[in-house]
Each structure stands twice: as structure tokens, then as C-alpha cells.
């Protein structure tokens, strides 16, 4: 089985496209031909964007992250989501806050994932599972902008996101408690 534990976007842009499409972690059994999702620890690096994302279910420590944004994720879906967020020029902390606020307004406990921006206004589109199918939910860019303003008034939140950090619902909740 072809297991790649490192993607360098500059050296292999096709690997990034494979990751975003979801094909990267789909592996085919050489014996039966069945394709299935296989997740394993890996590192994603985009030197131009100064982005390092590590897929690992354990905590990691990175010493010299000078100028890089470092993120730690625990599953392939979260890795893909982070790449899409940063490719869209968005701040992942503000996106997490948008998801939190949106879930509060929905009054439901589902897992929202950033999918894309769309429309002239650049609305954020999230996906979530419901009745065995993925649903789309559009959130106005104004919600994202409001979250950015809130973060701007709370520098301790962004300061704690230096190094290699797992930015997710639990991380954000630690500031809201």
C-alpha cells in the first residue's frame, strides 16, 4: 500500500489536489481491490503560505516555527478542512468561532466542516451529516467578520495559537468557559 507521510505543496502540487479531493487517504487493497479510507500520521507543508499541518492523534511539539502557522489535527477530514480554510484566505480561529455561533443558533449538535466560500459576498459554506446525507449550510461573511473583530479585541486567544496547536471546538470552548 502506498503510504505517504509528507506532502510538500511546492514539490508535489498534485498531492495537494489529491488531498483536497479526498483521494489521498483512499487506498486499494492489492488482494481484493476494495478501496477504503486509511488514516495515518502525516505532515502537510506549504512553504509559500508558511503553513504546517500535522495529522496525529497525539500531541506534538514543534520548536522552531518561525513565521509558520502550525496546526495539529486528529483526522483526515480535519486536515482537508484546514487546507481549504487557509486556501480560502480565512483565519481558522474565526471559522471555528463561526461554527460555534452557527451551532448555537441552530440549536443542534452536528459537526460542521468548512467546505468553501461562494457568491459575490463570499459567504462561508459548511457541510454537516443528516439522515445519512451531507447537507450544505451557508453563513454570511458578516458573521465571519464579526468573529474576526471579537478575536481582535481578545489578543490572548490568537497569542495562544502559536506553535503547533489543535484549533477546534474544544480549544475554542476553553476561552468561552
C-alpha positions as CSV (number, residue, x, y, z in Angstrom):
1,X,0.0,0.0,0.0
2,X,1.3,3.5,-0.9
3,X,1.5,5.4,2.3
4,X,2.8,9.0,2.0
5,X,3.5,10.7,5.3
6,X,4.6,14.0,3.9
7,X,3.2,16.5,1.4
8,X,5.3,19.4,0.3
9,X,3.0,21.5,-1.8
10,X,5.8,23.2,-3.8
11,X,7.4,19.8,-4.6
12,X,4.2,18.0,-5.4
13,X,1.1,20.2,-6.1
14,X,-0.8,17.1,-7.4
15,X,-0.6,15.6,-3.9
16,X,-2.4,18.6,-2.5
17,X,-5.2,18.2,-5.1
18,X,-5.5,14.5,-4.2
19,X,-5.8,15.5,-0.5
20,X,-8.5,18.2,-1.2
21,X,-10.5,15.8,-3.4
22,X,-10.4,13.1,-0.7
23,X,-8.5,10.6,-2.8
24,X,-5.2,10.9,-0.8
25,X,-6.4,8.6,2.0
26,X,-8.4,6.2,-0.1
27,X,-6.3,3.1,-0.6
28,X,-6.9,0.0,-2.6
29,X,-6.3,-3.5,-1.2
30,X,-3.9,-5.2,-3.6
31,X,-5.6,-8.6,-3.0
32,X,-9.4,-7.8,-3.2
33,X,-9.3,-4.4,-4.9
34,X,-11.6,-2.9,-2.3
35,X,-11.0,0.8,-1.6
36,X,-11.2,2.2,1.9
37,X,-10.2,5.2,4.0
38,X,-6.9,4.6,5.7
39,X,-5.8,7.4,8.0
40,X,-2.3,7.6,9.4
41,X,0.0,10.3,10.8
42,X,1.4,12.7,8.2
43,X,2.7,16.2,7.7
44,X,1.4,18.8,5.2
45,X,3.7,21.8,4.4
46,X,3.0,24.8,2.2
47,X,6.2,26.9,2.4
48,X,4.7,29.7,0.2
49,X,1.8,30.1,2.6
50,X,4.0,29.3,5.6
51,X,1.6,26.6,6.8
52,X,2.4,23.3,8.5
53,X,-0.4,20.9,9.4
54,X,0.3,17.6,11.3
55,X,-2.2,14.8,11.3
56,X,-1.7,13.0,14.6
57,X,-4.0,11.8,17.3
58,X,-1.3,12.5,19.9
59,X,0.1,15.9,21.0
60,X,3.2,17.0,19.2
61,X,5.6,19.8,20.0
62,X,7.4,21.9,17.3
63,X,10.3,24.0,18.4
64,X,11.2,26.4,15.6
65,X,8.0,27.5,13.8
66,X,9.4,30.9,12.9
67,X,6.9,32.6,10.7
68,X,4.8,29.5,10.2
69,X,1.3,28.8,11.2
70,X,1.2,25.3,12.8
71,X,-1.9,23.3,13.2
72,X,-2.5,19.8,14.7
73,X,-5.5,17.8,13.5
74,X,-6.7,14.3,14.5
75,X,-8.3,13.1,11.4
76,X,-8.2,13.3,7.6
77,X,-11.4,15.3,7.4
78,X,-10.0,18.0,9.7
79,X,-6.8,18.1,7.6
80,X,-8.7,18.7,4.4
81,X,-10.8,21.3,6.2
82,X,-7.8,23.2,7.4
83,X,-6.2,23.2,3.9
84,X,-9.5,24.6,2.4
85,X,-9.8,27.3,5.1
86,X,-6.3,28.6,4.6
87,X,-6.6,28.3,0.8
88,X,-9.6,30.5,1.0
89,X,-7.6,33.1,2.8
90,X,-9.6,32.7,6.0
91,X,-8.5,32.6,9.7
92,X,-9.2,29.1,11.1
93,X,-9.8,30.5,14.6
94,X,-12.5,32.8,13.2
95,X,-14.0,29.9,11.2
96,X,-14.2,27.8,14.4
97,X,-16.0,30.7,16.1
98,X,-18.4,31.0,13.2
99,X,-19.1,27.2,13.5
100,X,-19.7,27.6,17.3
101,X,-22.1,30.5,16.8
102,X,-23.9,28.8,14.0
103,X,-24.4,25.7,16.0
104,X,-25.8,27.8,18.9
105,X,-28.3,29.4,16.5
106,X,-29.2,26.0,15.0
107,X,-29.7,24.5,18.5
108,X,-28.3,21.2,17.3
109,X,-25.2,19.2,17.9
110,X,-23.8,18.3,14.5
111,X,-20.3,18.6,13.2
112,X,-19.9,21.5,10.8
113,X,-17.0,21.3,8.3
114,X,-15.9,24.3,6.2
115,X,-16.5,23.4,2.5
116,X,-15.9,26.6,0.5
117,X,-16.8,30.3,0.1
118,X,-19.3,31.2,-2.6
119,X,-21.2,34.1,-4.0
120,X,-20.4,37.7,-4.5
121,X,-20.3,38.3,-0.8
122,X,-18.0,35.3,-0.1
123,X,-20.4,33.5,2.2
124,X,-19.0,30.5,4.1
125,X,-20.5,27.2,3.2
126,X,-20.3,24.4,5.7
127,X,-21.3,20.7,5.4
128,X,-22.9,18.5,8.1
129,X,-24.3,15.0,8.1
130,X,-28.0,14.5,8.4
131,X,-30.1,11.3,7.7
132,X,-27.1,9.7,6.0
133,X,-26.5,12.6,3.6
134,X,-24.3,15.6,3.7
135,X,-26.2,18.9,3.9
136,X,-24.9,22.4,2.9
137,X,-25.3,25.4,5.1
138,X,-24.4,28.9,4.0
139,X,-23.3,31.5,6.6
140,X,-22.9,35.2,5.7
141,X,-19.5,36.6,5.5
142,X,-20.6,39.2,8.1
143,X,-20.7,36.5,10.8
144,X,-17.0,35.7,10.0
145,X,-16.1,39.4,10.0
146,X,-17.8,39.8,13.4
147,X,-15.8,36.9,14.7
148,X,-12.6,38.4,13.4
149,X,-13.5,41.6,15.3
150,X,-14.2,39.7,18.5
151,X,-10.8,38.0,18.2
152,X,-9.1,41.3,17.6
153,X,-10.4,42.5,20.9
154,X,-9.1,39.4,22.6
155,X,-5.4,39.0,21.7
156,X,-4.8,36.3,24.2
157,X,-6.8,33.9,22.0
158,X,-4.7,34.4,18.9
159,X,-1.5,34.5,21.0
160,X,-2.3,31.0,22.3
161,X,-2.4,29.8,18.8
162,X,1.3,30.0,18.2
163,X,3.4,26.9,17.6
164,X,1.7,23.6,16.7
165,X,-1.8,23.9,18.0
166,X,-5.1,21.9,17.7
167,X,-7.6,24.6,16.8
168,X,-11.0,23.1,17.2
169,X,-14.3,23.3,19.1
170,X,-12.7,22.1,22.4
171,X,-9.8,24.6,22.1
172,X,-12.2,27.5,21.4
173,X,-14.5,26.4,24.3
174,X,-11.6,26.7,26.7
175,X,-11.8,30.5,26.1
176,X,-15.5,30.7,26.5
177,X,-15.7,29.0,29.8
